[in-house]
């Protein structure tokens, strides 16, 4: 960003912010450095997003029935917030376009990010598409799997590093035959590389 923007947002120069972060003179100086560096990181991320948006590749649009969101909400044991509903609508619009969707969901622990991400999976399934959901740990993958089971029943599978060989082969077969709508996995799926018959959506859960 430009010096003018830095001044308008009351941000420290990058070098000064790094020095103050490691050796702050006061708690207020530490917070000012943290805010300046967080702003810079967010700005760079948005720049990369804009650049990638300009190079969006054609993709198959996923257009689900008009009542898809109502059907999904009816399956949840809680009421979604306005922010969650807005994010769901925006994701549905992304997936309905004939270009590759690329969206980041950010929020505190317990803010409901999983429910929003699972809505994207539900939307894709209503369009006859398969999804792959990657989690950073086996524990988190198991949690996502249980939620996916409540939505998809037997049309969901869990693949982790401790999945027995026989189960792995069955998961590969089901993915290739279109018998599962979503595969929940750790990054083990990147090494297993199961052959999906119609994989259209990738959701990455990162800490």
MODELLER restraints for C-alpha pairs under 7 A, 6 or more apart:
rsr = mdl.restraints
at = mdl.atoms
rsr.add(forms.Gaussian(group=physical.xy_distance, feature=features.Distance(at['CA:11:A'], at['CA:36:A']), mean=4.96, stdev=0.5))
rsr.add(forms.Gaussian(group=physical.xy_distance, feature=features.Distance(at['CA:12:A'], at['CA:33:A']), mean=6.69, stdev=0.5))
rsr.add(forms.Gaussian(group=physical.xy_distance, feature=features.Distance(at['CA:12:A'], at['CA:36:A']), mean=5.78, stdev=0.5))
rsr.add(forms.Gaussian(group=physical.xy_distance, feature=features.Distance(at['CA:17:A'], at['CA:33:A']), mean=4.54, stdev=0.5))
rsr.add(forms.Gaussian(group=physical.xy_distance, feature=features.Distance(at['CA:17:A'], at['CA:36:A']), mean=6.64, stdev=0.5))
rsr.add(forms.Gaussian(group=physical.xy_distance, feature=features.Distance(at['CA:17:A'], at['CA:37:A']), mean=6.71, stdev=0.5))
rsr.add(forms.Gaussian(group=physical.xy_distance, feature=features.Distance(at['CA:18:A'], at['CA:33:A']), mean=6.94, stdev=0.5))
rsr.add(forms.Gaussian(group=physical.xy_distance, feature=features.Distance(at['CA:20:A'], at['CA:29:A']), mean=6.61, stdev=0.5))
rsr.add(forms.Gaussian(group=physical.xy_distance, feature=features.Distance(at['CA:20:A'], at['CA:30:A']), mean=6.19, stdev=0.5))
rsr.add(forms.Gaussian(group=physical.xy_distance, feature=features.Distance(at['CA:20:A'], at['CA:33:A']), mean=5.96, stdev=0.5))
rsr.add(forms.Gaussian(group=physical.xy_distance, feature=features.Distance(at['CA:21:A'], at['CA:30:A']), mean=5.43, stdev=0.5))
rsr.add(forms.Gaussian(group=physical.xy_distance, feature=features.Distance(at['CA:21:A'], at['CA:33:A']), mean=5.47, stdev=0.5))
rsr.add(forms.Gaussian(group=physical.xy_distance, feature=features.Distance(at['CA:21:A'], at['CA:34:A']), mean=6.53, stdev=0.5))
rsr.add(forms.Gaussian(group=physical.xy_distance, feature=features.Distance(at['CA:24:A'], at['CA:30:A']), mean=5.18, stdev=0.5))
rsr.add(forms.Gaussian(group=physical.xy_distance, feature=features.Distance(at['CA:56:A'], at['CA:99:A']), mean=6.00, stdev=0.5))
rsr.add(forms.Gaussian(group=physical.xy_distance, feature=features.Distance(at['CA:56:A'], at['CA:100:A']), mean=5.85, stdev=0.5))
rsr.add(forms.Gaussian(group=physical.xy_distance, feature=features.Distance(at['CA:57:A'], at['CA:99:A']), mean=5.58, stdev=0.5))
rsr.add(forms.Gaussian(group=physical.xy_distance, feature=features.Distance(at['CA:57:A'], at['CA:100:A']), mean=5.63, stdev=0.5))
rsr.add(forms.Gaussian(group=physical.xy_distance, feature=features.Distance(at['CA:58:A'], at['CA:98:A']), mean=5.80, stdev=0.5))
rsr.add(forms.Gaussian(group=physical.xy_distance, feature=features.Distance(at['CA:58:A'], at['CA:99:A']), mean=4.32, stdev=0.5))
rsr.add(forms.Gaussian(group=physical.xy_distance, feature=features.Distance(at['CA:58:A'], at['CA:100:A']), mean=6.11, stdev=0.5))
rsr.add(forms.Gaussian(group=physical.xy_distance, feature=features.Distance(at['CA:59:A'], at['CA:98:A']), mean=5.06, stdev=0.5))
rsr.add(forms.Gaussian(group=physical.xy_distance, feature=features.Distance(at['CA:59:A'], at['CA:99:A']), mean=4.56, stdev=0.5))
rsr.add(forms.Gaussian(group=physical.xy_distance, feature=features.Distance(at['CA:59:A'], at['CA:100:A']), mean=5.21, stdev=0.5))
rsr.add(forms.Gaussian(group=physical.xy_distance, feature=features.Distance(at['CA:60:A'], at['CA:98:A']), mean=5.55, stdev=0.5))
rsr.add(forms.Gaussian(group=physical.xy_distance, feature=features.Distance(at['CA:61:A'], at['CA:95:A']), mean=6.08, stdev=0.5))
rsr.add(forms.Gaussian(group=physical.xy_distance, feature=features.Distance(at['CA:61:A'], at['CA:96:A']), mean=4.75, stdev=0.5))
rsr.add(forms.Gaussian(group=physical.xy_distance, feature=features.Distance(at['CA:61:A'], at['CA:97:A']), mean=5.13, stdev=0.5))
rsr.add(forms.Gaussian(group=physical.xy_distance, feature=features.Distance(at['CA:61:A'], at['CA:98:A']), mean=4.60, stdev=0.5))
rsr.add(forms.Gaussian(group=physical.xy_distance, feature=features.Distance(at['CA:62:A'], at['CA:95:A']), mean=5.42, stdev=0.5))
rsr.add(forms.Gaussian(group=physical.xy_distance, feature=features.Distance(at['CA:62:A'], at['CA:96:A']), mean=4.76, stdev=0.5))
rsr.add(forms.Gaussian(group=physical.xy_distance, feature=features.Distance(at['CA:62:A'], at['CA:124:A']), mean=6.53, stdev=0.5))
rsr.add(forms.Gaussian(group=physical.xy_distance, feature=features.Distance(at['CA:62:A'], at['CA:127:A']), mean=5.92, stdev=0.5))
rsr.add(forms.Gaussian(group=physical.xy_distance, feature=features.Distance(at['CA:63:A'], at['CA:96:A']), mean=4.97, stdev=0.5))
rsr.add(forms.Gaussian(group=physical.xy_distance, feature=features.Distance(at['CA:63:A'], at['CA:127:A']), mean=6.46, stdev=0.5))
rsr.add(forms.Gaussian(group=physical.xy_distance, feature=features.Distance(at['CA:64:A'], at['CA:123:A']), mean=6.26, stdev=0.5))
rsr.add(forms.Gaussian(group=physical.xy_distance, feature=features.Distance(at['CA:64:A'], at['CA:126:A']), mean=5.85, stdev=0.5))
rsr.add(forms.Gaussian(group=physical.xy_distance, feature=features.Distance(at['CA:64:A'], at['CA:127:A']), mean=5.41, stdev=0.5))
rsr.add(forms.Gaussian(group=physical.xy_distance, feature=features.Distance(at['CA:68:A'], at['CA:123:A']), mean=6.85, stdev=0.5))
rsr.add(forms.Gaussian(group=physical.xy_distance, feature=features.Distance(at['CA:72:A'], at['CA:119:A']), mean=6.96, stdev=0.5))
rsr.add(forms.Gaussian(group=physical.xy_distance, feature=features.Distance(at['CA:75:A'], at['CA:151:A']), mean=6.85, stdev=0.5))
rsr.add(forms.Gaussian(group=physical.xy_distance, feature=features.Distance(at['CA:84:A'], at['CA:116:A']), mean=6.22, stdev=0.5))
rsr.add(forms.Gaussian(group=physical.xy_distance, feature=features.Distance(at['CA:87:A'], at['CA:116:A']), mean=6.96, stdev=0.5))
rsr.add(forms.Gaussian(group=physical.xy_distance, feature=features.Distance(at['CA:88:A'], at['CA:116:A']), mean=5.93, stdev=0.5))
rsr.add(forms.Gaussian(group=physical.xy_distance, feature=features.Distance(at['CA:88:A'], at['CA:119:A']), mean=6.73, stdev=0.5))
rsr.add(forms.Gaussian(group=physical.xy_distance, feature=features.Distance(at['CA:91:A'], at['CA:120:A']), mean=6.71, stdev=0.5))
rsr.add(forms.Gaussian(group=physical.xy_distance, feature=features.Distance(at['CA:94:A'], at['CA:101:A']), mean=5.46, stdev=0.5))
rsr.add(forms.Gaussian(group=physical.xy_distance, feature=features.Distance(at['CA:95:A'], at['CA:101:A']), mean=6.03, stdev=0.5))
rsr.add(forms.Gaussian(group=physical.xy_distance, feature=features.Distance(at['CA:105:A'], at['CA:113:A']), mean=6.63, stdev=0.5))
rsr.add(forms.Gaussian(group=physical.xy_distance, feature=features.Distance(at['CA:107:A'], at['CA:113:A']), mean=6.68, stdev=0.5))
rsr.add(forms.Gaussian(group=physical.xy_distance, feature=features.Distance(at['CA:121:A'], at['CA:131:A']), mean=6.03, stdev=0.5))
rsr.add(forms.Gaussian(group=physical.xy_distance, feature=features.Distance(at['CA:124:A'], at['CA:130:A']), mean=6.63, stdev=0.5))
rsr.add(forms.Gaussian(group=physical.xy_distance, feature=features.Distance(at['CA:125:A'], at['CA:181:A']), mean=5.90, stdev=0.5))
rsr.add(forms.Gaussian(group=physical.xy_distance, feature=features.Distance(at['CA:129:A'], at['CA:181:A']), mean=6.94, stdev=0.5))
rsr.add(forms.Gaussian(group=physical.xy_distance, feature=features.Distance(at['CA:129:A'], at['CA:198:A']), mean=5.60, stdev=0.5))
rsr.add(forms.Gaussian(group=physical.xy_distance, feature=features.Distance(at['CA:129:A'], at['CA:199:A']), mean=6.09, stdev=0.5))
rsr.add(forms.Gaussian(group=physical.xy_distance, feature=features.Distance(at['CA:129:A'], at['CA:200:A']), mean=5.77, stdev=0.5))
rsr.add(forms.Gaussian(group=physical.xy_distance, feature=features.Distance(at['CA:130:A'], at['CA:181:A']), mean=4.71, stdev=0.5))
rsr.add(forms.Gaussian(group=physical.xy_distance, feature=features.Distance(at['CA:130:A'], at['CA:182:A']), mean=5.60, stdev=0.5))
rsr.add(forms.Gaussian(group=physical.xy_distance, feature=features.Distance(at['CA:130:A'], at['CA:198:A']), mean=5.61, stdev=0.5))
rsr.add(forms.Gaussian(group=physical.xy_distance, feature=features.Distance(at['CA:130:A'], at['CA:199:A']), mean=4.52, stdev=0.5))
rsr.add(forms.Gaussian(group=physical.xy_distance, feature=features.Distance(at['CA:130:A'], at['CA:200:A']), mean=5.82, stdev=0.5))
rsr.add(forms.Gaussian(group=physical.xy_distance, feature=features.Distance(at['CA:130:A'], at['CA:201:A']), mean=6.65, stdev=0.5))
rsr.add(forms.Gaussian(group=physical.xy_distance, feature=features.Distance(at['CA:131:A'], at['CA:181:A']), mean=6.32, stdev=0.5))
rsr.add(forms.Gaussian(group=physical.xy_distance, feature=features.Distance(at['CA:131:A'], at['CA:182:A']), mean=4.64, stdev=0.5))
rsr.add(forms.Gaussian(group=physical.xy_distance, feature=features.Distance(at['CA:131:A'], at['CA:183:A']), mean=6.44, stdev=0.5))
rsr.add(forms.Gaussian(group=physical.xy_distance, feature=features.Distance(at['CA:131:A'], at['CA:199:A']), mean=5.71, stdev=0.5))
rsr.add(forms.Gaussian(group=physical.xy_distance, feature=features.Distance(at['CA:131:A'], at['CA:200:A']), mean=6.13, stdev=0.5))
rsr.add(forms.Gaussian(group=physical.xy_distance, feature=features.Distance(at['CA:131:A'], at['CA:201:A']), mean=4.63, stdev=0.5))
rsr.add(forms.Gaussian(group=physical.xy_distance, feature=features.Distance(at['CA:131:A'], at['CA:202:A']), mean=5.79, stdev=0.5))
rsr.add(forms.Gaussian(group=physical.xy_distance, feature=features.Distance(at['CA:132:A'], at['CA:182:A']), mean=5.67, stdev=0.5))
rsr.add(forms.Gaussian(group=physical.xy_distance, feature=features.Distance(at['CA:132:A'], at['CA:183:A']), mean=4.95, stdev=0.5))
rsr.add(forms.Gaussian(group=physical.xy_distance, feature=features.Distance(at['CA:132:A'], at['CA:184:A']), mean=6.09, stdev=0.5))
rsr.add(forms.Gaussian(group=physical.xy_distance, feature=features.Distance(at['CA:132:A'], at['CA:201:A']), mean=6.37, stdev=0.5))
rsr.add(forms.Gaussian(group=physical.xy_distance, feature=features.Distance(at['CA:132:A'], at['CA:202:A']), mean=4.96, stdev=0.5))
rsr.add(forms.Gaussian(group=physical.xy_distance, feature=features.Distance(at['CA:132:A'], at['CA:203:A']), mean=6.26, stdev=0.5))
rsr.add(forms.Gaussian(group=physical.xy_distance, feature=features.Distance(at['CA:133:A'], at['CA:183:A']), mean=6.20, stdev=0.5))
rsr.add(forms.Gaussian(group=physical.xy_distance, feature=features.Distance(at['CA:133:A'], at['CA:184:A']), mean=4.78, stdev=0.5))
rsr.add(forms.Gaussian(group=physical.xy_distance, feature=features.Distance(at['CA:133:A'], at['CA:185:A']), mean=6.19, stdev=0.5))
rsr.add(forms.Gaussian(group=physical.xy_distance, feature=features.Distance(at['CA:133:A'], at['CA:202:A']), mean=6.01, stdev=0.5))
rsr.add(forms.Gaussian(group=physical.xy_distance, feature=features.Distance(at['CA:133:A'], at['CA:203:A']), mean=4.68, stdev=0.5))
rsr.add(forms.Gaussian(group=physical.xy_distance, feature=features.Distance(at['CA:133:A'], at['CA:204:A']), mean=5.95, stdev=0.5))
rsr.add(forms.Gaussian(group=physical.xy_distance, feature=features.Distance(at['CA:134:A'], at['CA:184:A']), mean=6.08, stdev=0.5))
rsr.add(forms.Gaussian(group=physical.xy_distance, feature=features.Distance(at['CA:134:A'], at['CA:185:A']), mean=5.00, stdev=0.5))
rsr.add(forms.Gaussian(group=physical.xy_distance, feature=features.Distance(at['CA:134:A'], at['CA:186:A']), mean=5.16, stdev=0.5))
rsr.add(forms.Gaussian(group=physical.xy_distance, feature=features.Distance(at['CA:134:A'], at['CA:187:A']), mean=6.20, stdev=0.5))
rsr.add(forms.Gaussian(group=physical.xy_distance, feature=features.Distance(at['CA:134:A'], at['CA:203:A']), mean=6.21, stdev=0.5))
rsr.add(forms.Gaussian(group=physical.xy_distance, feature=features.Distance(at['CA:134:A'], at['CA:204:A']), mean=4.86, stdev=0.5))
rsr.add(forms.Gaussian(group=physical.xy_distance, feature=features.Distance(at['CA:134:A'], at['CA:205:A']), mean=5.95, stdev=0.5))
rsr.add(forms.Gaussian(group=physical.xy_distance, feature=features.Distance(at['CA:135:A'], at['CA:141:A']), mean=5.20, stdev=0.5))
rsr.add(forms.Gaussian(group=physical.xy_distance, feature=features.Distance(at['CA:135:A'], at['CA:185:A']), mean=6.18, stdev=0.5))
rsr.add(forms.Gaussian(group=physical.xy_distance, feature=features.Distance(at['CA:135:A'], at['CA:186:A']), mean=4.86, stdev=0.5))
rsr.add(forms.Gaussian(group=physical.xy_distance, feature=features.Distance(at['CA:135:A'], at['CA:204:A']), mean=6.37, stdev=0.5))
rsr.add(forms.Gaussian(group=physical.xy_distance, feature=features.Distance(at['CA:135:A'], at['CA:205:A']), mean=4.93, stdev=0.5))
rsr.add(forms.Gaussian(group=physical.xy_distance, feature=features.Distance(at['CA:135:A'], at['CA:206:A']), mean=6.63, stdev=0.5))
rsr.add(forms.Gaussian(group=physical.xy_distance, feature=features.Distance(at['CA:136:A'], at['CA:186:A']), mean=5.76, stdev=0.5))
rsr.add(forms.Gaussian(group=physical.xy_distance, feature=features.Distance(at['CA:136:A'], at['CA:187:A']), mean=6.96, stdev=0.5))
rsr.add(forms.Gaussian(group=physical.xy_distance, feature=features.Distance(at['CA:136:A'], at['CA:205:A']), mean=6.64, stdev=0.5))
rsr.add(forms.Gaussian(group=physical.xy_distance, feature=features.Distance(at['CA:136:A'], at['CA:206:A']), mean=5.98, stdev=0.5))
rsr.add(forms.Gaussian(group=physical.xy_distance, feature=features.Distance(at['CA:137:A'], at['CA:186:A']), mean=5.99, stdev=0.5))
rsr.add(forms.Gaussian(group=physical.xy_distance, feature=features.Distance(at['CA:138:A'], at['CA:160:A']), mean=6.27, stdev=0.5))
rsr.add(forms.Gaussian(group=physical.xy_distance, feature=features.Distance(at['CA:138:A'], at['CA:186:A']), mean=6.11, stdev=0.5))
rsr.add(forms.Gaussian(group=physical.xy_distance, feature=features.Distance(at['CA:141:A'], at['CA:184:A']), mean=6.27, stdev=0.5))
rsr.add(forms.Gaussian(group=physical.xy_distance, feature=features.Distance(at['CA:141:A'], at['CA:185:A']), mean=5.82, stdev=0.5))
rsr.add(forms.Gaussian(group=physical.xy_distance, feature=features.Distance(at['CA:141:A'], at['CA:186:A']), mean=6.27, stdev=0.5))
rsr.add(forms.Gaussian(group=physical.xy_distance, feature=features.Distance(at['CA:145:A'], at['CA:158:A']), mean=6.31, stdev=0.5))
rsr.add(forms.Gaussian(group=physical.xy_distance, feature=features.Distance(at['CA:145:A'], at['CA:184:A']), mean=5.97, stdev=0.5))
rsr.add(forms.Gaussian(group=physical.xy_distance, feature=features.Distance(at['CA:148:A'], at['CA:156:A']), mean=6.69, stdev=0.5))
rsr.add(forms.Gaussian(group=physical.xy_distance, feature=features.Distance(at['CA:149:A'], at['CA:156:A']), mean=6.27, stdev=0.5))
rsr.add(forms.Gaussian(group=physical.xy_distance, feature=features.Distance(at['CA:155:A'], at['CA:179:A']), mean=6.27, stdev=0.5))
rsr.add(forms.Gaussian(group=physical.xy_distance, feature=features.Distance(at['CA:155:A'], at['CA:180:A']), mean=4.13, stdev=0.5))
rsr.add(forms.Gaussian(group=physical.xy_distance, feature=features.Distance(at['CA:155:A'], at['CA:181:A']), mean=5.41, stdev=0.5))
rsr.add(forms.Gaussian(group=physical.xy_distance, feature=features.Distance(at['CA:155:A'], at['CA:182:A']), mean=6.96, stdev=0.5))
rsr.add(forms.Gaussian(group=physical.xy_distance, feature=features.Distance(at['CA:156:A'], at['CA:180:A']), mean=5.23, stdev=0.5))
rsr.add(forms.Gaussian(group=physical.xy_distance, feature=features.Distance(at['CA:156:A'], at['CA:181:A']), mean=5.90, stdev=0.5))
rsr.add(forms.Gaussian(group=physical.xy_distance, feature=features.Distance(at['CA:156:A'], at['CA:182:A']), mean=5.04, stdev=0.5))
rsr.add(forms.Gaussian(group=physical.xy_distance, feature=features.Distance(at['CA:156:A'], at['CA:183:A']), mean=5.82, stdev=0.5))
rsr.add(forms.Gaussian(group=physical.xy_distance, feature=features.Distance(at['CA:157:A'], at['CA:171:A']), mean=6.78, stdev=0.5))
rsr.add(forms.Gaussian(group=physical.xy_distance, feature=features.Distance(at['CA:157:A'], at['CA:180:A']), mean=6.92, stdev=0.5))
rsr.add(forms.Gaussian(group=physical.xy_distance, feature=features.Distance(at['CA:157:A'], at['CA:182:A']), mean=6.69, stdev=0.5))
rsr.add(forms.Gaussian(group=physical.xy_distance, feature=features.Distance(at['CA:157:A'], at['CA:183:A']), mean=4.97, stdev=0.5))
rsr.add(forms.Gaussian(group=physical.xy_distance, feature=features.Distance(at['CA:157:A'], at['CA:184:A']), mean=6.13, stdev=0.5))
rsr.add(forms.Gaussian(group=physical.xy_distance, feature=features.Distance(at['CA:158:A'], at['CA:183:A']), mean=5.98, stdev=0.5))
rsr.add(forms.Gaussian(group=physical.xy_distance, feature=features.Distance(at['CA:158:A'], at['CA:184:A']), mean=4.90, stdev=0.5))
rsr.add(forms.Gaussian(group=physical.xy_distance, feature=features.Distance(at['CA:158:A'], at['CA:185:A']), mean=5.71, stdev=0.5))
rsr.add(forms.Gaussian(group=physical.xy_distance, feature=features.Distance(at['CA:159:A'], at['CA:184:A']), mean=6.31, stdev=0.5))
rsr.add(forms.Gaussian(group=physical.xy_distance, feature=features.Distance(at['CA:159:A'], at['CA:185:A']), mean=4.72, stdev=0.5))
rsr.add(forms.Gaussian(group=physical.xy_distance, feature=features.Distance(at['CA:159:A'], at['CA:189:A']), mean=6.99, stdev=0.5))
rsr.add(forms.Gaussian(group=physical.xy_distance, feature=features.Distance(at['CA:160:A'], at['CA:185:A']), mean=5.57, stdev=0.5))
rsr.add(forms.Gaussian(group=physical.xy_distance, feature=features.Distance(at['CA:160:A'], at['CA:186:A']), mean=5.56, stdev=0.5))
rsr.add(forms.Gaussian(group=physical.xy_distance, feature=features.Distance(at['CA:160:A'], at['CA:188:A']), mean=5.84, stdev=0.5))
rsr.add(forms.Gaussian(group=physical.xy_distance, feature=features.Distance(at['CA:161:A'], at['CA:188:A']), mean=5.91, stdev=0.5))
rsr.add(forms.Gaussian(group=physical.xy_distance, feature=features.Distance(at['CA:172:A'], at['CA:194:A']), mean=5.23, stdev=0.5))
rsr.add(forms.Gaussian(group=physical.xy_distance, feature=features.Distance(at['CA:172:A'], at['CA:195:A']), mean=6.55, stdev=0.5))
rsr.add(forms.Gaussian(group=physical.xy_distance, feature=features.Distance(at['CA:174:A'], at['CA:180:A']), mean=6.00, stdev=0.5))
rsr.add(forms.Gaussian(group=physical.xy_distance, feature=features.Distance(at['CA:175:A'], at['CA:194:A']), mean=6.90, stdev=0.5))
rsr.add(forms.Gaussian(group=physical.xy_distance, feature=features.Distance(at['CA:175:A'], at['CA:195:A']), mean=6.35, stdev=0.5))
rsr.add(forms.Gaussian(group=physical.xy_distance, feature=features.Distance(at['CA:175:A'], at['CA:196:A']), mean=4.78, stdev=0.5))
rsr.add(forms.Gaussian(group=physical.xy_distance, feature=features.Distance(at['CA:175:A'], at['CA:197:A']), mean=6.56, stdev=0.5))
rsr.add(forms.Gaussian(group=physical.xy_distance, feature=features.Distance(at['CA:176:A'], at['CA:195:A']), mean=5.26, stdev=0.5))
rsr.add(forms.Gaussian(group=physical.xy_distance, feature=features.Distance(at['CA:176:A'], at['CA:196:A']), mean=4.56, stdev=0.5))
rsr.add(forms.Gaussian(group=physical.xy_distance, feature=features.Distance(at['CA:176:A'], at['CA:197:A']), mean=4.87, stdev=0.5))
rsr.add(forms.Gaussian(group=physical.xy_distance, feature=features.Distance(at['CA:177:A'], at['CA:197:A']), mean=6.33, stdev=0.5))
rsr.add(forms.Gaussian(group=physical.xy_distance, feature=features.Distance(at['CA:178:A'], at['CA:197:A']), mean=5.72, stdev=0.5))
